[in-house]
């Protein structure tokens, strides 16, 4: 199993904090936005004498309420087509375990969320990548690049839309292109759509569930973690109209017994979050994105494309080895008692030699802290490169 690029340097950050250094965490997608009040109230008003197992597929009341939520996005579901999981990560893992045999191949776009690769390894699957480039904002390559990767062992394509770690948002033409490949080769399409609330463009949101002709091939991955700033409750969902896949997934659900009881209570309450909250959170992330991208591209030698969704961006730095630089920032550098933690880019690529001059940043801090973090980054780059 590969180490997580998002958390692998945590011990150095902990050491820095123990030494009195303020660490600005841009490495992890942990929002600083307050969780909706209706969710917090659900915790405070929890009135149960027994904290029992929930059904392995999750509470029916939560799944029923989710049907209405998805209907607002033009996704027609029944409660039986939704399986509650322990976070979106478990949904990815169960999808792999149910659909892929050891030796089967799955195609991902490079760079991609590191755990996609880790879970593939745990399932015995082989990851094949289709490369995208920071220079054109990680746009999807021509269909021929996908065709080159397809072999008799190819069983699935995985996309994240909007994308983590790049913030890229697939166009309708690109989604239709993916649909055609899936249909032609009868592949599964795993689609991670946990950031659908955070799309910073006038283009319509295109879900994999909107694609006609591959309804039985689509497995949707979702989570409440980022939508409502509830990463710690560990509630996600695996959604598919394919009954055979659901039956296989349920075997894994039963083996792990049940998803979190308290988390589901909170998640169900969160579905009543006022639109005013969602609008304010959206505006806040959009403002942070604009600020961060502008400040990054002011720094000599630094480049970041403008992400169209989620709250991440991949950043090219003027360094020889971004992982070495990230660690150095935590172990050997501080500016006015402050330093910065970032996720090394190589961990998001299937080939460890790619992304050596890149990092992923999450704009989950308020603008004041983002501003301080950019000052620290500029000073760190100046000092680091002066030693070269």
N, C-alpha and C positions, 0 to 999 in steps of 0.2 A: 504493500500500500504506500502511495506517495504521501509525503507530509503536506499538510495544507499550507499553501502560500499565504493564506489569510491569517493563520494563527501560529505558524512555525516560529516566528520571531517573538512570540509573546513573552517568553522567559526573559529576553533582553529588555523588553519594555517594563516588565515587573521590576527588574533590577534598577533600571533608570528611575522609576518612581520611588523605590526605596531610598535612592540617593537624593531625593528631593527635586527631581526634574519633572516638569510638566510635559506630558506626552500627548500630542494631538493625534487621535486615532482616525486616520483616513483609510485604514486597512480593512475594516470590517463594516458590513452594511447593517449596523445597529443604529437605528434612528434615535435622535435625541428629542423627537416630537413626543408630546404627552399622549399616552393611550387615551382613546375616547372615554368620556366620563361614564357612559352607559356600561362600558366594560368594567371599569373600576368599581362601579356600584354593584355589579353582579358578583364581584369577589366579596365585597363587604356584606352583602345581603345573603350570602350562601347559607342556606338553612337546611342541613341534612344531618341525620344522626348516623348514617353509614355512607362512607365513600366507596361505593361498590364498583365492580367491573361494569363497564359500559358494553354494549354489543360490539362485536369485533369490527363491524363495518361502520360504527359510530351511531350516535343517537338519531333516530328517525326525525325528531323535531328539528335538529340542526340541518339534516339533509333536505328536509322539506323547505326550510327557510332559504337554503342555498339555491333551490330550484328557482325561486322568485328573483334572487340576486342575479343569477345567470341569464334569466329571461330579459333583464334590463339591457343586456349586451347582445341580445338576439341569439342566445344559445338555448335551445329547447331540450330540456332534460326531465327525467323522472327521478324521484329519490333513490330508486334502486340502481341508477346509473352513476351514483356518487358514493365513493368509499372514503370515509374519514381516515386520515393517517396521522402519525406522529410527526407533523411538520411536512413541508414539501420534500425534504430530503428522503424521508421514508417512502414517499410516493414514487420518487425516481428509483429508489432501490427495489421496491416491489414490482415496478413495471419491468425493470431489467430481469429480475429473477423469474417473473412469470412468462416473459416473452422470449428470452434469449437463453440458448443452451451454451455450455462451454465451447469456445471456438467460434461462435457466431460473431459477426462483425456489425458494428454500429457506426454510422457516419455522423460526425459533429463538425460544426464550423470552428475554425481555429482563429483566435483564442476562444475558449469557452470556460464556463464555471468549473473549477477544479474538481469538485466532487462528482461531476459526471464521469470523469475518468476513473476516480477512485472506486465508485460503485460498479463500474464496468469490470474493473479488475476483480472485485469481490465476487462478481457473477461469472467470472471466467471468460468474459467477452473481450473482443479485440476492438479497440477504437481506431477508426480511420478518420483522417481529418481532411477537410476542404479549407484551404487557407484563404483568409481575408487579410486586408492590409490597412494599417493605420493611416496610410497616405490618402486613401479615398474614403476614410471614415468607416472602414470595415464593411463595405458594401458586399452583397452576395455575389460570388463569381458566376461566370456563365455556366449553364446547365452541363456543359461538357466536362467541367471539373468534377461534378458529382458522378457522372457516368464513368469517369476514369477509376473511381474508387469502388465501384460496384462489382462484386464477385458473386459466385454461387453461395457464399457464406454470409452475404449481407442480409440482415434481417430488419434493420431499422435506421431511420434518420432521427436525430434529436435536434430541436431548435429551442432557443429561448427568446421570447418576443414579448415586450422589449428585452434587449439582450443584457445579460450579466456575463462578462465584465465590460462590454464596450458601450452599452447604451444605445446600440443600433436598433432601429425599428424597421421591420420588413415591410416592403411595399406590397400592394395587391398583386402586381406582376410577379414579384419574387415568391409570394405565397402560392400563386397559381403554378409557378415553375416547380416548386417543391411538391405540390399536389400531383402534378403530372408524373414526376419521377416515382413517387410513392405508388401511384396507380399502375404505372407501367411495370414495375418490378414487384408489386404486391408486398410492400414493406409496411412495417409499423411506423407511425409518425408520433414520436414523443414530443409534446409541445409544452414547455414550461412557460406559463403566462402569469406569474405571480406579480408582475409589475404593471398590469394593464391599466391601473389607475393613474400611472405616471407616464403619459405620452404628451410630448411638448411640440406637437405639430397639428395642423388642421387635417392631416390625413386620417381617414377612418381606421378604427381598430379592427384588424383582421385576425380573428381567432382561427386556429386549426379546425375548430368545430364549425366554422362557416364554410369550409371547403366541401364542395359537392362531389359526390362519387367515391369518397374514401371514408365515409362515416364509420365503418367497421375497423378501419386501420388506425384511427386517431385515439391516442391516450393523452388526456390533458392533465397536466401537473399544476397544482395550485396550493396556495398557503395564505393564511391571514397575517403572517408575521410582519410583512412590510406594509401591507395595506393599512393596518390599524396600529402599527408600532407595538406588536405583540410577539416579538421573537421568542420570548421565554415560555409561552404557553404551549408551544409545540403542537400546533394543529394545522394540518394541510388536507389535501384531497387528491385522490386519483379518480379521474372521470373518464368513462368510456361507454359507448353503446355496444361494445363487443362482449356478449354474455360469456363466451368461452374465456376471455381474458379476465373478466370479473371473477369467474369461478376459480381460476388459478390464483389470482391475487388474494382471494379470501382465505386460501389455505395458509398463506403467509400471515394474514391478519389474525387468523385464529391461533397460529403458533406464537405470536407475540401477545395474544389475549385481547387487549383492547387499547384504543387510543386514550389519551389523558382525559379523565372525567372532568376535572375542574377547568381544563383548557377548553373543552367543548362548551361548557356552560358560558364561559367568557366569550368564545367565538360566536355563539348563537346570539348573545346580547349585543355583540358588536355589529351585527347585521342591521341593527336599528340606529346605527350612527347617523346623526343629522348630516344632510348634504353640506351644510355650512362648514362643518368640520373638514370634510373631504376637500371642499373648495379651498379652504385656508391652507391645508397641508400641500395641496397641489401648487398653489401660488408660492408657498415658501420654498419648495424644492426647485421650482422654475427660477426663482430669484437667486437661489444658491448656485444653481447650474450656471446661469449667466455670469455671475460674479466669479466663480472659480475658473471657468474656462478663459475668461478675459484676463484674470491675474496670472494664470499659468502661461499663457502665450505671450505675456509681457517679459518673461524671464528668458535671458539669452540661452539659446540652444534647446529650449523646452517646446514641445508641441503636443497639443491635444485637439483632436477633432471635437466638434460639438455634438454631444449625445442627444438623441431625439426621444429617449425614454429612460425609465428606471432612474437610479441615482448613482451611477458609476461612470467613470471614464478611464480609458487606457491612455497613459501619458508617456511620451518618449522623452527621456532625460539625456543630457550630454555626459554620460558616464560609460565606463567600459563594462561594468557589471552591476546591474541594478540591485541584485540581491546583496552583493557585497556592500553597496552603498547604503541600502536600507538597514543592514545590520550595523554598519559604522555609525549611522545616525543615532542609533540607540545605545551603542557601547562607547563611542569615542567622541561624540559631539553634543554640544548644547549651545544655545544662544540665549543669553539672558535667562538661564534656567529652564529653557524650553527645547523640545525636540519634536520630531514628527515620525509617525509610524505609517508605513505604506506596505502594500502587498506586492512582492516581486513578480514581474510579468511572466517569467519563464514558467511558473506554476500553472498558468492558464493555457499553455500550449502543449500539444502532444509531443512535439520535438523539443527537448530541453535546451537546444541551442537557439531556438527562436525566442524573441521577446527579451533578449538579454539586456537591452537598454530601455525597457519599459516597466512601468508599475501600474497597478490599478489603484485608483483613488475613489473613495465613496464620499459624496458630499452630503454627509449626514450630520455635520456640525453647523451651528449657527454662523452667520456671516462674519461676526466679530472674530470667532475662533478660526474660521477659514482664512481670514485676513492675516491673523498672527501666524498660522501654519504656513502661509505662502512666504511671509518674511523669513521664517525659519528655513524653509526649503531653499530660498535664494541664497541665504548665508551658508547653508550646508554645502550647496553645489560649489560656491566660490572657494570654500576652505578645502573641500575634497579634491577639487581639480587643481588647486594650487600645490598639492602634495605630489601630483602625478609626475 
